[in-house]
Amino acid sequence: MGVNDISFPNLNIYLHDVPKNFTVFGFTIALYGVVIAIGMMCGVAIAVHDRKSRGLPEEPVWDAALIGIPCGIIGARIYYVIFAWDFYKNDPIQVFNIRQGGLAIYGGVLGALISLFIYCKVKKVGFLELWDSVALGFLIGQAIGRWGNFFNREVFGGYTDNILAMRLPVEAVRARDIVPALAATIGEGENFIQVHPTFLYESLWNLALLVILYNYRKHKKFPGEIMLLYITGYGIGRFWIESIRTDQLYITGTTIPVSMVLAAVMVCIGVGADILLRIKIKKEASS
């Protein structure tokens, strides 16, 4: 394979010279960043659409986007750096280099959540109603944003020969992402790895979840339910997808993937809170 090629052999798809970036007036722009930016814009658009379709003012979404997006990016980077510190500790300046990836969605969600909570308190805006709309925005943003990982040749799993198996040239990926078990599958004379395209799995999972929650949103039982269902649904998908990734971040001093732990916590919180709130609503209705 050419160093910039990507293929899906079982789908008979072979892509030649897939770029990582392009140049405009001598300035190099990473496709990773472009894709994430598109995802963010689509996320804001669907959140605005949801608010308008339910007769709610859209202005809080625009205000929240101006605050939540930068806070989300900062949170995503801080989270990643904390759990990948062994890589950055000898070259700290790389902490500020996000052109090569290194944004963790959990940190992004937390950063955005904290900033939106503060915004809603200050502006006296209904936090849970706003977060229901933002949850839909997160899903489309994540579904699109994962394709930034495609252009960066990252976020993949171990060896597979399933229908969606993806081949990447060894030279095109980060050496630390080729774990020993994956390296052992490289045949003599081969210059590529064949892997689970976990970025694609997560993108498709998020799209499916978006369709379900978008159609359910007008039937929700209480403000914040869409947010809870997002937390639950994303947590379920992320748990199994994370289990096969080769670039896992571990809890310091252990071999426990932090994202799997957080995914399990998200599911427990989402399911538990939804059940308790439904019980509360039934009791209030019967009293």
Residue, then its C-alpha position, 0 to 999 in steps of 0.5 A: m500500500g502507498v503511505n497515504d492509501i486506505s482500503f476496506p478490502n472486504l467491501n472492495i474499496y481502495l482509496h488512493d492518496v487520502p490526505k491528512n491536510f491541505t494548503v490554503f495560501g501557504f497555510t496548512i489546514a488539518l482535515y481533522g480540525v475541519v471535520i470537527a468544525i463541521g460536526m460542531m456547526c451541525g450540532v448547533a444547527i440541530a439543537v437550534h432546530d429542536r428548540k424551534s420545533r418545540g416552541l422554545p427560543e433558540e437564542p440560548v443555543w447560540d449563546a451556549a455554543l459560544i461558551g460551550i464549544p471552546c470550553g468543550i475543546i479545552g476539557a477534551r484536551i485536558y482529559y486526554v493529556i491527563f491520561a496520556w501524560d507519559f507521552y507528553k511529559n518529555d515534550p510538554i509543548q506537544v500538549f498544545n498541538i491538537r492538529q494530530g488529534g488527542l481530544a477525548i469526548y468525555g472531557g469535552v462533554l464535561g467541559a461543555l456541561i459545566s460551562l452550560f450549567i454556569y450559563c443557565k444559572v447566570k441567565k436563568v435559562g432552563f438547564l435541562e430543556l437546553w441540555d436535551s437539545v444540546a444532547l442531540g447536537f452532541l450526537i450529530g457532532q460526534a458522528i461527524g467528528r469521528w471522521g476526523n480520526f479517519f483522516n488522522r489514521e487513528v482510533f482503530g481496534g485490533y485485527t479483524d476480517n469482518i465486512l468493515a475491516m480497514r487496512l492502513p499502512v504501518e507508516a501512516v499510524r502512530a507507532r504506539d497504536i500498533v500494540p504487540a497483538l496487532a503487530a503479530t498479525i502483520g504478514e511477511g512482506e506486508n506494510f499494512i495493518q488490518v483493523h476494526p474501524t472503531f471510529l466508524y462503529e462509533s459514528l454509526w452508533n451515534l447516528a442510530l442513537l440520534v435517529i431514535l432520540y430525535n423521534y422520541r423527543k416530543h414524547k419525553k416524560f420530563p425535562g432532561e430525559i433526552m440527556l439521560l437517554y443520550i448518556t445511557g445510549y452513548g455509554i453502552g456503545r462506547f463501552w463495547i467499542e472502547s474494549i477493542r481499541t488499541d489506543q486506550l487511556y488507562i487509569t493511572g497505575t493500572t491497566i483499566p481503560v478509563s473510558m470503559v469505566l466512565a461508560a459504565v458509570m454513565v449507563c448506571i447514572g442514566v438508567g438509575a436517574d431515569i427510573l427514579l424520575r419516572i417513579k417520582i412523576k407517577k407518584e405525583a400524578s397519583s397523589 
